[in-house]
Amino acid sequence: MTQTVLHGASEVFVGPDERIEDGAVAIEEGRVVAVGPSAAVTREHPPENADTAIDATGKTLLPGFVDAHTHALFAGDRSDEFAAKLRGKTYGEILAAGGGILRTVRAVREASDEALLANLLGHLDAMLAHGTTTVEVKSGYGLDAETELRMLEAIARADAEHPVDVVPTFMGAHAVPEGYDADEYAAEVAEEQVPAVAEQGIAEFCDVFCEEGVFSVEQSRRVLEAGIEHDLTPKVHAEELSHLGGTKLAASVGAASADHLLHATREDARALAEAGVTAVFLPGTAFGLGAAYADPAPFLAAGATVAVASDFNPNCYARSMGFATTLACVGMGLDPAEAVAAATDGGARALNRDDRGTLREGARADVAVVDAPSHVHVPYVFDTIPVETVLKDGEVARGR
């Protein structure tokens, strides 16, 4: 039986409400079998008898980050749009000039399968280096059945080839492609793309951009209900640029999550809490747009599960979940423990994965060893997260 013991840690961040000083974690066959004070854990699981022993003196043990919202598979470069925004251009103006999502769609359609895979694997390397061990990746830069399937196939290949677990989400309803109106395209996604994706069995979730100028609540519902009929769990981009009703839509269809929520209300927060839908906050998006941050307080007060994710994409080029926790603290008002919990346990809940995001006994042994004395240093040290070693399923995936 393969065993790993990490011991002497200044702090073990077990989960949202539990932290252990001078702690240790014992792992067998990829699962946490013991967590607690070092003296107790090492008495039952001596490091000298383990296949791998890591002296974590002065360091913090965190669950691997679970990044529950990314658009990490793309091609092309949009750095000039960042410069344009600094000159005062709005996202809508950039989109009207041929930029934004549709620009990336053109680049993805022209890219080879191997180029798409190589791009994604490179991003996964960077995410792993910053402590992410599970990441959701959406399609949505194809906007036709053929390219959406190509994207999902690349996501599946990346999951097979890379240590990071990659969770596939179909998002054909990411934007309205040229030559369509929203009704026509929503019908195509629901009637053609969803069945094609389901037939291939290469997506777990179905997401939609419910937003003014993109897809209405009813158009979004049509896509999500088609996904449900084909065993794809719904997710919703909701209340990002305006308040349209995507949050209540997410609650009504039993979505795994509603994401963005910059314009959500207290009533929306209660709806998500009552429906058991995770509220996913993406502070990097607000940072990149220079927009006001979402307010998690009504969601916490309502008892909703809160997650923080990176929203890594060409318009939000940030792959570090540590930086996302910094923004969640500084911009959204979470305290460090809330932010780290939202980036680990919260992210796992947003992906319906209750086997990770914590270091409790029985959890998958995804561990980030941080060269700092407490979890507070994750948002505090915001130039780079000092991750020394990352374990995936108990095996060293990066570091020593």
C-alpha positions in Angstrom: 0.0 0.0 0.0 1.5 3.3 -1.1 1.7 5.8 1.7 2.7 9.5 2.0 3.1 11.4 5.2 3.3 15.2 5.4 4.2 16.3 8.9 5.3 19.3 11.1 3.2 21.8 9.2 2.8 25.2 10.8 -0.9 24.9 9.7 -3.1 22.4 8.0 -6.1 24.0 6.3 -8.5 21.1 6.6 -11.6 22.9 5.4 -13.8 26.0 5.8 -14.0 25.7 9.6 -11.1 23.6 10.6 -7.4 24.4 10.8 -4.7 22.5 12.8 -1.4 24.0 14.0 1.7 21.7 14.0 -0.4 19.4 11.8 0.2 16.3 9.6 -1.6 14.5 6.9 -1.3 10.8 6.1 -2.3 9.4 2.7 -2.8 5.9 1.5 -3.7 4.9 -2.1 -4.5 8.5 -3.0 -6.9 9.3 -0.1 -6.4 11.1 3.2 -6.5 8.5 5.9 -5.5 10.7 8.9 -5.3 14.4 9.6 -4.5 16.0 12.9 -1.6 17.1 15.2 1.7 15.8 14.0 2.4 13.8 17.1 -0.8 11.8 16.8 -0.6 11.3 13.1 3.0 10.3 12.9 2.6 7.9 15.9 0.1 5.9 13.8 1.8 6.6 10.5 5.6 7.0 11.0 7.2 9.0 8.3 10.2 6.7 8.2 7.9 3.9 7.1 6.2 5.9 4.4 7.0 5.7 0.7 7.2 9.5 0.6 7.7 11.7 3.6 7.6 15.5 3.4 8.8 17.6 6.3 6.5 20.6 6.2 8.0 22.5 9.1 7.1 26.2 8.8 4.8 25.5 5.9 1.0 25.4 5.3 -0.9 22.4 3.8 -3.9 23.4 1.7 -6.3 21.3 -0.3 -5.5 21.7 -4.0 -7.4 24.6 -5.5 -10.5 23.7 -7.4 -11.0 26.3 -10.1 -14.6 26.0 -11.0 -14.9 28.4 -13.9 -12.4 28.9 -16.8 -12.4 29.4 -20.5 -8.8 28.0 -20.6 -9.0 26.5 -24.1 -8.5 29.2 -26.7 -6.2 30.4 -29.5 -5.0 33.8 -30.6 -4.0 36.9 -28.8 -6.1 39.8 -27.5 -3.6 41.8 -25.6 -4.4 44.8 -27.8 -7.9 44.8 -26.4 -6.4 45.2 -22.9 -4.6 48.3 -24.1 -7.8 49.5 -25.8 -9.7 49.2 -22.5 -7.1 51.3 -20.8 -7.7 54.0 -23.5 -11.4 54.0 -22.5 -13.0 51.5 -24.9 -15.8 49.5 -23.4 -16.2 45.8 -23.9 -19.3 46.4 -26.1 -17.3 48.8 -28.3 -14.5 46.2 -28.7 -17.0 43.5 -29.6 -18.8 45.8 -32.1 -15.4 46.4 -33.8 -14.9 42.6 -34.3 -13.1 41.9 -31.1 -14.1 40.0 -28.0 -15.4 36.5 -28.0 -16.0 36.4 -31.8 -12.4 37.2 -32.4 -11.3 34.2 -30.4 -13.9 32.1 -32.2 -12.2 32.9 -35.5 -8.8 32.0 -34.0 -10.0 28.7 -32.6 -11.7 27.6 -35.8 -8.4 28.2 -37.6 -6.2 26.4 -35.1 -5.3 22.8 -35.4 -6.3 20.2 -32.9 -2.7 19.8 -31.8 -2.2 23.6 -31.3 -5.4 23.8 -29.2 -4.2 20.9 -27.0 -0.7 22.4 -26.6 -2.2 25.7 -25.6 -4.4 24.1 -22.9 -1.6 21.9 -21.6 0.6 25.0 -21.2 -2.1 26.7 -19.2 -2.6 23.6 -17.0 1.1 23.6 -16.2 0.9 27.2 -14.9 -2.3 26.4 -12.9 -0.6 23.4 -11.3 2.4 25.5 -10.4 0.1 27.7 -8.5 -1.6 24.9 -6.6 -4.7 24.1 -8.7 -5.4 20.4 -8.9 -8.9 20.4 -10.5 -10.1 22.9 -13.1 -13.3 23.3 -15.1 -12.7 24.2 -18.8 -15.5 25.3 -21.1 -15.9 25.1 -24.8 -17.7 28.1 -26.3 -15.1 29.5 -28.8 -16.4 27.3 -31.6 -20.1 28.3 -31.9 -20.8 25.5 -34.3 -21.1 21.8 -33.7 -17.9 20.7 -35.4 -15.6 23.2 -33.5 -17.4 22.8 -30.2 -16.8 19.0 -30.4 -13.1 19.6 -31.4 -12.8 21.8 -28.3 -14.4 19.2 -26.0 -12.1 16.5 -27.5 -9.1 18.6 -26.7 -10.3 19.1 -23.2 -10.7 15.3 -22.8 -7.2 14.7 -24.2 -5.8 17.2 -21.7 -7.5 15.5 -18.8 -6.0 12.2 -19.9 -2.5 13.6 -20.4 -2.1 16.1 -17.5 -2.0 15.5 -13.7 -4.6 18.2 -13.2 -8.2 16.9 -13.3 -10.0 18.7 -16.1 -13.8 18.9 -15.9 -15.5 19.5 -19.3 -18.3 22.0 -19.8 -20.2 22.5 -23.1 -20.9 26.2 -23.7 -22.1 26.4 -27.3 -24.3 29.3 -26.1 -21.4 31.6 -25.3 -22.2 34.2 -27.9 -24.3 34.6 -31.0 -22.2 33.9 -34.1 -22.2 36.1 -37.2 -25.1 35.4 -39.5 -27.6 34.4 -36.7 -30.0 36.1 -34.4 -30.2 34.9 -30.8 -33.4 32.9 -31.3 -32.0 31.0 -34.3 -28.8 30.2 -32.7 -30.3 29.1 -29.3 -32.5 26.7 -31.3 -29.4 25.3 -33.1 -27.6 24.8 -29.8 -30.6 23.1 -28.2 -31.6 21.0 -31.2 -28.2 20.2 -32.9 -25.2 20.9 -30.7 -26.5 19.5 -27.4 -27.5 16.1 -28.9 -24.2 15.9 -30.8 -22.2 16.6 -27.6 -24.3 14.1 -25.6 -23.8 11.4 -28.2 -20.0 11.8 -27.9 -20.3 11.7 -24.1 -17.5 14.3 -23.6 -19.2 17.0 -21.5 -20.5 17.0 -18.0 -22.1 20.4 -17.7 -24.0 22.8 -20.1 -23.5 26.5 -19.6 -25.1 29.5 -21.2 -24.4 33.3 -21.2 -27.7 34.7 -20.0 -27.1 38.4 -20.6 -28.6 41.4 -22.4 -27.5 41.3 -26.0 -26.6 37.7 -25.8 -29.2 35.2 -24.6 -32.5 36.0 -22.9 -33.8 34.1 -19.9 -36.1 32.1 -22.2 -33.5 31.4 -24.8 -31.1 30.3 -22.0 -33.8 28.1 -20.5 -34.3 26.4 -23.8 -30.6 25.5 -24.1 -30.3 24.4 -20.5 -33.5 22.2 -20.6 -32.1 20.5 -23.8 -29.0 19.8 -21.8 -30.9 18.4 -18.9 -32.8 16.1 -21.3 -29.4 14.8 -22.4 -27.9 14.4 -18.9 -25.8 17.6 -18.9 -25.9 19.4 -15.6 -26.8 23.1 -16.0 -24.6 26.1 -15.2 -25.4 29.8 -15.8 -23.4 32.9 -16.5 -25.7 35.2 -14.6 -26.0 38.9 -13.8 -22.5 39.8 -15.0 -23.2 43.0 -17.0 -26.8 43.7 -16.1 -29.6 42.2 -14.0 -31.5 40.0 -16.4 -32.8 37.1 -14.3 -30.1 34.4 -14.8 -29.7 33.7 -11.1 -33.4 32.8 -10.7 -33.2 30.7 -13.9 -30.2 28.8 -12.4 -32.3 28.2 -9.2 -35.3 27.1 -11.2 -33.5 24.5 -13.3 -31.4 23.1 -10.4 -28.1 24.3 -11.8 -24.8 23.3 -10.2 -23.8 27.0 -10.1 -24.6 30.5 -11.0 -21.5 32.5 -11.9 -20.4 36.1 -12.0 -23.3 37.7 -10.0 -22.0 41.3 -10.2 -25.6 42.6 -10.4 -27.3 40.0 -8.3 -29.8 41.0 -5.5 -30.6 39.8 -2.0 -33.6 38.0 -3.5 -31.3 36.3 -6.0 -29.1 35.2 -3.1 -32.0 33.7 -1.2 -33.1 31.9 -4.4 -29.7 30.2 -4.9 -29.5 29.3 -1.2 -32.9 27.7 -1.2 -32.2 25.8 -4.4 -28.8 24.6 -3.2 -27.0 26.3 -6.2 -23.4 27.4 -5.6 -22.7 31.1 -6.1 -19.4 31.4 -8.0 -17.6 34.7 -7.8 -15.0 35.7 -10.4 -13.2 38.8 -9.0 -10.5 38.7 -11.7 -13.2 39.7 -14.2 -14.1 42.8 -12.3 -10.4 43.6 -11.8 -9.7 43.2 -15.5 -12.7 45.3 -16.6 -12.2 47.9 -13.9 -15.7 47.2 -12.8 -17.3 47.1 -9.3 -16.9 43.8 -7.6 -19.7 41.4 -6.8 -20.9 41.4 -3.1 -20.8 38.0 -1.5 -22.3 39.2 1.8 -26.0 38.6 0.9 -25.2 35.1 -0.3 -23.3 34.3 2.9 -26.1 35.7 4.9 -28.6 33.6 3.0 -26.6 30.4 3.6 -25.6 29.9 0.0 -22.4 28.0 -0.8 -19.8 30.5 -2.1 -17.0 29.7 -4.5 -14.2 31.8 -6.0 -12.8 30.9 -9.4 -10.3 32.5 -11.8 -12.4 33.0 -15.0 -9.2 32.5 -16.9 -9.8 33.5 -20.5 -8.4 35.9 -23.1 -10.2 38.8 -21.4 -9.1 37.8 -17.9 -5.6 36.4 -18.2 -5.0 35.2 -14.7 -4.3 31.5 -14.0 -3.4 31.8 -10.2 -6.1 31.0 -7.8 -4.0 32.6 -5.1 -4.4 35.9 -6.9 -8.2 35.2 -7.1 -8.3 34.9 -3.3 -6.4 38.2 -3.0 -9.1 39.9 -5.1 -11.8 38.2 -3.2 -10.4 39.7 0.0 -9.5 43.2 -1.2 -12.3 43.6 -3.7 -15.2 41.5 -2.3 -14.6 41.7 1.4 -14.0 38.0 2.2 -11.6 37.3 5.0 -8.6 35.0 4.1 -10.2 31.9 5.5 -13.4 32.5 3.6 -11.5 33.2 0.4 -9.3 30.1 0.6 -12.3 27.9 1.5 -14.3 29.3 -1.4 -11.3 28.5 -3.7 -11.1 24.9 -2.5 -14.3 23.5 -0.9 -16.5 26.0 -2.6 -15.1 25.2 -6.0 -15.6 21.5 -5.5 -19.2 22.0 -4.6 -19.7 24.1 -7.8 -18.5 21.1 -9.7 -20.5 18.5 -7.7 -17.3 17.0 -6.5 -17.6 16.3 -2.8 -14.4 14.1 -2.8 -12.0 17.0 -2.9 -11.5 20.6 -1.8 -10.8 19.6 1.8 -8.1 17.5 3.6 -10.6 15.6 5.8 -10.3 11.8 6.1 -11.6 10.1 3.0 -11.0 13.0 0.6 -8.8 12.7 -2.4 -5.3 13.6 -1.5 -4.8 16.7 -3.5 -2.5 18.9 -1.5 -0.6 22.2 -2.0 2.4 22.7 0.2 2.8 26.4 0.6 6.1 27.9 1.9 4.4 30.2 4.4 3.2 29.8 8.0 -0.5 30.1 7.4 -3.3 30.3 4.9 -3.4 34.1 5.3 -0.3 34.2 3.2 -2.2 32.9 0.1 -4.1 36.2 -0.4 -1.4 38.3 1.4 1.5 37.3 -0.9 -0.2 38.4 -4.1 2.7 38.7 -6.5 3.1 34.9 -6.6 1.7 32.2 -4.4 4.7 30.4 -2.8 3.7 26.8 -3.7 6.6 24.5 -3.1 5.1 21.0 -3.8 1.7 19.8 -5.2 0.4 16.4 -4.7 -2.4 14.9 -6.9 -4.1 11.8 -5.6 -1.2 11.5 -3.1 1.5 11.5 -5.8 3.9 14.4 -6.2 2.8 16.2 -9.4 5.1 19.2 -9.1 8.0 20.0 -6.8 10.1 17.7 -4.8 
